[in-house]
Amino acid sequence: MSRVALDAVAPDFTLPDFTGNPVSLSDFRDCKHVLLVFNRTFV
């Protein structure tokens, strides 16, 4: 996985939400605050 430099604009990405619908970071472009939570599972 490539790293993003500090203070750089986050790259746009799309992931499924808990119901399977795609959600992109760009969907929140005009929002003041966005909280991202990634669940890392280890098998």
C-alpha positions as CSV (number, residue, x, y, z in Angstrom):
1,M,0.0,0.0,0.0
2,S,1.4,3.4,-0.9
3,R,1.8,6.1,1.7
4,V,0.3,9.5,1.6
5,A,2.5,12.5,2.7
6,L,1.5,14.5,5.7
7,D,-0.5,17.6,5.0
8,A,-1.3,16.3,1.5
9,V,-4.8,16.1,0.0
10,A,-6.2,12.6,0.6
11,P,-6.6,10.6,-2.6
12,D,-10.2,9.8,-3.6
13,F,-11.3,6.2,-2.9
14,T,-14.5,4.2,-2.9
15,L,-15.5,1.6,-0.3
16,P,-18.8,-0.2,0.5
17,D,-20.7,0.9,3.5
18,F,-22.3,-1.5,6.0
19,T,-25.2,-2.2,3.6
20,G,-22.9,-2.7,0.6
21,N,-23.6,0.6,-1.1
22,P,-20.5,2.4,-2.5
23,V,-19.3,5.5,-0.7
24,S,-16.6,7.8,-2.0
25,L,-14.4,10.2,-0.1
26,S,-15.4,12.8,-2.7
27,D,-19.0,12.5,-1.6
28,F,-18.0,14.4,1.6
29,R,-16.0,17.2,-0.2
30,D,-18.2,20.0,1.2
31,C,-18.5,18.7,4.7
32,K,-16.5,20.4,7.5
33,H,-15.7,17.2,9.4
34,V,-15.3,13.6,8.2
35,L,-14.5,10.7,10.5
36,L,-13.0,7.6,8.8
37,V,-13.0,4.3,10.6
38,F,-11.2,1.3,9.1
39,N,-11.7,-2.1,10.7
40,R,-8.5,-4.2,10.3
41,T,-9.1,-7.8,10.8
42,F,-6.4,-10.4,11.2
43,V,-7.0,-14.0,10.3
